[in-house]
Amino acid sequence: YAVANQKIFKSDTRGIAWYPVDSITGFKGLLSVNSYNSDFVYAINDSLFISSNGGSSFDYVSDINLKQMVFRDESNIIARSGMKVFTSADKGYTWNLSDSLPDEINIIESDPDNRNIFAGTRKGLYKSTSSGSNFFMYNNSFTPSKWINGIVKDSGSTFCYVVTEEAVYKCWNSYVVNIDIESENLRDYVLFQNYPNPFNPVTNLEFGI
């Protein structure tokens, strides 16, 4: 499939010959093919159109403005838009907001072995262990740039590859550094009596701030 001159084209000859399929007026967006059922083709523009017949015709679905789709199986799809992650369980006909991240998402990737989803942002790699909800910062140790624009997770591997503006990394565990924490002036503190008494080999001190 290809997009040119605001039209959608299809080739059945591995790109040797092309012919136009159903036209979506003014379409300048992206095409995504369901990797588990190639009859389903998704035209992603300011709106979402779906073809269930290999691109011969497209039906308008909604005004949702998606940027990328990842297929977990024939029916379950993960998608991103801005800082938001959406999920669909019916081949893309209805969508639910799954989570919102603090930064715009550049790329998402699904782990084929489990429910994990990875999301790359300008500040590092986020991870969800619950099919796209409850994301947390997983690794931001990439240097000199944390801006992630590529993620690959292969079946059976215990790591994923992460691509930033500067390098490619092999990421196999969580490593978080230098998290920005909003500063606040200390208002009060208290230091409690140590126990047992200081003449023992070991003593404990409790404090509160």
N, C-alpha and C positions, 0 to 999 in steps of 0.2 A: 504494500500500500504506500501511496505517496500523495502529497498535497502540492498542487501547483495552480497558479492563476485562480485561486479561490475555489478549486474543484478537487475532488478526491479521485485518484486513479488506482487501478489494480492491475497487477501482472500475475499471470498464471504460468509464465515461462522464465521464472527466476530473473526477471528484470529485462528480458530481451524485448518484449513487446508490452505496451501498456494500453489500457482502455479506460475511459471515464465510467464511474459508477454514479450512484445517486448524488445529486448536487445539494449541498447545504448553502444557502445564499450567504455570500460574504465569508465563507469559512476560511480562516487563516490559522487554525489551531493545530493540535496534535492528534495523532491516531494511536490507539492502543488495541492490540489484539489479545483476546483471552487465550493464554498459553495452554489452557486445558480444553478449550472448545473454540476452534478458529472460526466458527460461524458467527461468534459474537465479536463485533468490532465497535470500538468506542471512539467517537469524535468529540474531542474536548476543546471547547472554545470558551466564550463567556458563558455558554450553556453546555449541557451534556446531551448528546444524541447517541442512540444505540442501534446497531444493526444486528439482527439475529439470523441473517441469511448471507453471511459472508461479504457484506458491504453492498449488496444490490440495492438496498433501500435502508434509510435511517429514520428512526422515530425520535421526536423530541421527548426528553425525559424530565429535565428540570433546569433551573437557572443556576445550579451549583457550579462554581468556577473552580474546577480541580486542576492541578498542575502535574500530577503523576499518579499512576495506578500500579499496584503490585497485587498479583493474583496468588492467593493461598491455595485455592482449588477452583473448580468451575464456578462455584456460587459465591465464595467469600473473597472480598476484595478490600484492600487497604488503600487509602488515597490521602494525599496531602494538599493543602491549600493555605498559603501563608504560614501562620503559626499553628494551624489546626490539623488534626488527624481525623479522618472520617472512615467509617466502615460500612460495608454492605454485605448482606447475607443472601441476596436474591439476584445475583448477577448484575448489580448496579442500578436496579430500578428504584430502590429506595436507599437513603443514606442516613446514618446517625453520626452525630459528633461524638467522637471517642475520647479525645483529649486535646488540650491546648498547651503548647510549650511556651517558654518565655522568649524564645527567639524564632525568627523565621526559619522554616525547614527547607533545606536545599535538596535533600535526597532521602528516600526511605528504602528499606530493604527488609524482606521477610526471611526468617530462619526456617529452612525447609524441614528441620528436625523437631521443632517444637512451636510454642506460641510466641516466641520472642520476635519483637519488631525493633529495628534500629532506625534512628533518625539522625541525620547529619545537619548541623547548623554552623554558624560562624564561630561559635564558642566551643564546639566539640561534639562528641558522640553521645546521644541519648539512647536509652534502651527501655523497652516495655517487655515485661514477662507475662503479660495478660492480654495478648492479641490486640495491642494498640491503645490500651488505657494505662494510666498511672506511669507515665514516662519519668525516668530519673536520669540525672547526669551519670554516664557510665565511664567515660574517659575524656579528659581534656588535656592530656599531657603532650599532645602533638606540638612540635616546635620545628621551625620558627612560626608556622601558621597553624591555627586551629580550624580554619575555614574548610569544612568538609564538603566536597562535591561528588564523592563517589564511595559506595559501600558494596562489597561482595561477600556473601556468606554461602559457602558450598555445603551440600549435604554431607554429613559425616565428619566434618571438620570441627575442631574445638576453638577455632578462631575465625575472625573475619578480616578482610582487607579493607583498609580505609585510605581514601585518596584525598589529600588536601591540595592547596594551591602550590605547595612546595615539594611534596614527597608522597610516597606510598608506604603505609605502615601495616604491619601484621599485629593485630590487636587481639589478645587472648584473655585479658582480664580487665577488671575495673581499676582505674587509676585516676583519681581526681585531685587536682592541685589548685591553690589560689582561687577559691570560690569568693566572689565579691559579696561581702556582708555589709549591710547598711550600718554605718557607725551611729552610736548613740552614747551620750555622756553618761558616766556612772553616777547613779543617784544615791546608792546606799550600799553598805557592805557590813558583814558581821563575821567575827572570828571566834569560834567556840573553844572551850577548854580542851586541851589535849587529853588523850586517854590511851592506855594507862599512864601513870605519872612518868615524867621524863627520865627517871632513873632506870627504867626498863630498857632492854636492848632495842625494842621497837616501840614507837608511839604513833598515834594517829591524830591528825588535825582536821577538823571540819570547818568549812567556811561557806558563806553565801554572798552573792552579789546581786 
